């Protein structure tokens, strides 16, 4: 499709003043902005308006266009010679939207930056991990300056819109190449992409908007935390810039071993010693758990290695809230250093065992006959 005359695109005469060209441009840009206009060809029309204004708002480009039209031998009008999609004086899509609708989008250069996350390690005891606790952790981080509220300015009156980029945070740079004039976008060198200039800096942070501080914060460790788990504490990382939120604090836990309890995910394993008589005759004993001690029955004839289950006596999962079990492993102890009385009793026991129909030892021997 043939390109339309730029004056026709903006609907102005060749004798139109700069103000008339600007007013026509603003009206049409607002009308065809893709974020506002729902017409299927709105984006193409918006590009066309941008390109026309890019030429007619620049006195040198306008003069060449009036003389050569689209056949300018110095730079080739119809494409990148005029930058196409990003009109002079407004900074392209984002700044047009901001100009008309009071804010809207920001350029990637001026976009607020969330603060960096901070990672820490913490060692806690077995009991602290099971039951949860509160701990104090010391951090050295960049924090928003309380005196200027992160603006970097001495007062609100000391902040003004950057004159170089008109608040967009970026500028367009034209360079002559073998293909004509090339146009590129870069961060505004005057304001560093913030879109604002500070006429008087905050005397606490020297205009940075942040300052480094070492502080102690209290951390609530949830019950059931396990070795290697990581806790996220929102907003306790490095401060953001330009009012963006702070990063998060991530704490990875290491849990000390317990003297008798062994943890297996949400289950607890406890090995208890039993005497021969307890194992043979059965017994009722009290065993510790990670909560309160409980009574359990040892069945008569319990063998070494038998595992008894205590439902719901394990660890509460910090994510699901489910509670594990406790397993009690019976370890039958062989007596040593017997007294004379004990030897006599065991001798009598051994004789009675020989009178049984078939002892366990005899069954074992029979396997090799």
N, C-alpha and C positions, 0 to 999 in steps of 0.2 A: 504494500500500500504506500502511495506517495506521501512524503512528509508534508504536513500543512504549514503554511506560513506562520511564523512565530507571532506576528501581530494579530493574525486571525485567531490563533489559539487563545491568546489572552483577551481578544475582543477589544483591542485598542488601536488607535491610528498610529501612523509612523511619526507623527508629531507629538505623541503622548509624552507627558513629563514623567520624571522618575517616580513621583508620588502616585500618578495615575497608573503607571505600570505596577507599582507595588500593591496598590489597592486592588487592582484586577487580579493580580496573582494570589493575594491572600484570600480573596473571595472564592476563586476557583479551587485553590488548594484545599480550603475548608470543605467545599462542596464535594470534591472527588476523593478526599482522603479515604483510603481503604478501610480504616477503622470506623468510619462514619457512613460512607456511601455504600449501599447494597447493590448498586448496578453491577452487572457482570463484567463490564469493561472499565470499572472505576480505577483500577490500578494502572492500566495503560493510559487513561486520560490524565491521571495524576502525574505519571512520568512525563507525559507530553507537556503539561503545564510547568513542571519543574525545569525541563530542558529549555522551554521558551523563556522563562524568567531568568535562567542562568545566563542566557545570552543577552537579553534586552536590559538587564539590570547592570551590566558591565559596559561602560562607555566604549572601551576598545573593541570588545567583541561585537557590540551593537554596530559600531562603525564599519567593521569588516563585513558583518552580515548585510548591512544596507548596501554595501558596494558589490559583494560577490554572491549574496544569497547562500545557498547550501554548497556552493562550489568554491569556497575559500581555498586557494592554493597553499596557504600557510599551515593549515592544521586540520582540515577535514571535519566539517561541521556535524554530520549526522550521528556521530558516535561518542567515543570517549573524549574527544577534543573538548567537549563542554561538561564532561563529568556525568552526563546522562542523569542518573538518579540521585541527586543531592544538590539542591539549589544553593547558589551563593547567598550569603546573608542570613540563612536560617539554619544551615547545618543538616539538611536532609530530613528523612521521615520522622525521627524521634523529636527533633526540635520543632518541626512544624506542628506536630501534635501538642507539644508542650505550649507553644505560642498561642494556639487557639483555645485549648481546653484547660489551661491552668495547671500544668504539671505533667501528668501522663507518664510516658515512658522516659527512660534516661538512656544515654549512650552507654556502651559497655565500659567506656573509660570513666564515666562519672558514676556508674552504678555502685551502690553501697556494698562494702565488702565485709562479710561476716568474719568475726574473729577466729583465730586459729584454735584448734583443739589442743588440749594438754593431756599427756599420758603420765601416770604415776604408778608405782608399785607399793603394795602395803602387805605386811605380814601380821596375821592375827592368830590367836590361840584357837584350839579346837572348840572350846566352849563358846567363844565369841562367834565363831562361824555357825554353830548349831543354833544358838539362841538369839543372834543378832546383837548389835551393840552400837554405841556412838563413839566415834574416833575423831581426833583432831589431826588435820594434815596441813602442813606448811607449804604454801605456794608462792612462787615469784613469777608474776605475770604482768602484762600490760593491761592497765585498767583505765576506763574512761575518766578523764580529768573532771573532778567534781566542781572545779571552779568555773570552767567554761562549758560544762556538759558535753564535752567532745567536739565542740565547734572549732577550738583552737584560737578563738578570738577573745579579746579582752571583754567585749560586750556584744550584744546583738547588733548594735549600731556600727560596729567595726567590721561588718560583713557586707560585701557588695557583689553584685553579679560581675563575673569576669568580662572585661571589655574585649578581650581577644576572641573568645569563643561564644560570647553572649549567653553563657550559662549552660551550654551543651556539653562541655567537657572535652570536645575535640575540635580540630581545625582541619581544613582541606588545604593541601599543598599541591601546587601545579609545577610540573617539570616538563621541559621540552625533550622529546625523544625523537628517534628517527621516524616514528609513526605519527608524530604530532605532539600535542600537549597531553600529558597523562596527569590524571588527578587522583590523589590518594588521601586517605584519612589517617590522622595520627592524634595522639593525646596532646591536648593543649599544653604548650611548654610554659605558659604563664601561670596557670592554676593547677597544673599537674593532674588534670582530669576531674577536679572537684566541681568545676563550673562556678566557683566563687573565689573571691580574693579577700584576704584579711588585711585590713589597713593597720590594725594594731593587734599584736599577738598577745595571747594569754601569758601572764608572767609566771604561771605555775608550771605549764607544760611547754612553754616556748613555741606555741602555735601548733604542736603536734596533735593535740586533742586527747592524748593519752600519756600516761606516765607509768614507770615501772615501780611495782610495790611488792613487798613481801608480807604475807598475811597468813593467819591461821584460820581455817574454816572447819566447822563441825560437819562430819559426814555420818549419816545414818546407814549402818551396814545391815541389810535385811537378813532375817533369820534364814538359815539354810544355805548360805553362800558356800561355794566349794572351791577347792584348789583350781586355780587357773581362770576362774570366772571374772568377768569385767563388769564393773558398775559404772553407769553413765550418770553424771551429775550435771544437769542442764545449766548452761549459762555461767559456769565457773571457769571457763577457759580464758583465752586472751580477748580483750575488748575489740569490738568491731570499729570500723571507720565510718564517718559520715552518718552516725546514728544507727548503723547496722547492728544486729544482735551480737552478743559475745559468743565465743565458741564454747564447747563443752569440756568437762573434765572426765577422763576415763581412768578408773582405778582398777588394776589387775591384782587379784588377791593370791597370797600364798598362805596356806593353813598349816600350822605346826601339828606334828603327830601327837596322838593321845597315848597315855601309858597302857591302857587296856582296851579301849574301843578302836575298832577299825571301820572306816567308812567305805561303803561300796555304793556310789551314787547316793540314793536316798535311804539305803538300808544300813543298819549298824550290825556289826558282827562282834560277839563277845565269847571268848573261850573260858570255860570255868573248870576247875579241877573237881573230881569226884573220887571218893574213897571206894574201895572194893565193896564195902558193905552198903554204901549209898546206892551204888550201881546195881547191886544184886537185890537188895530189899526194897529199893525205892525210897524217896524222901520228899519233903517239901522244904524248899529253901527260898531265900530272898536274894534276888540279883539286881544289880544296878542297871539303869537305862540312862539315856541322855536326858530323860525327864526325872520322874520319881521312881524309886526302887519298887519292884513288884515281886510278889510271891509266885513261884512256879512249882509244879509237881514233877519230880523225877520218877518216871515209871520203873517198876521193878524189872530187873534184867536189862537195864540200859547198857548199851555197848559204847566203847570209846569211839568218838567221832560222830555220834548221833547229833543231829541238829534239831533244836526245838525252836518253833516260830512264835514270836510275840507280835501279833498284828497291831499296826498303828503305833508302834513304839520306836519308829525310826525318825528320820529327818523330814521336816516340811520343805517341799520344793519351793524355792523363792519365786518361781515363774507361774506354776500351776496351782500351788497350794496343796497338792496331794502329799500325804504323809507315808513314808516308807515303813518297813518292818524292822524288828530286831531279831537276829538269829543267835541263839545260844548254843554253842558247840560244846558237847560234853567230852572231857578228857579224863578218863579213868586212870588214876595214879597207882602205880605199882609201889607198895610200901617197901621201905629199906630200913636197915638197922632195927630189925625186929627185937622186941623184948622176949624173954624166955616164955612168958605167958602167951604172947602172940604166936610164937613158933609152935607152941603146943596146940593152940587152936587151929592153926593152919594145917598142922599134921593130921589132926582129927578130920578137918574138912577134906583133905586129900583122900583119906581112907573112905569117906562116905561117897566121894566122887567115883571111886573105883567100883563101888557096888551098884552104881546106876546102870541101866540097861546098856547104854553105849555112850561114853563120854565124847565130848567134842574132839579130844585128842585121838581117841580110838577111831572115830570116823575119818579123821585126817590120815592116820596110818593106813587105814583100809584102802585108801585111794591108790597106794603103791603096791598092793598085793596083786 
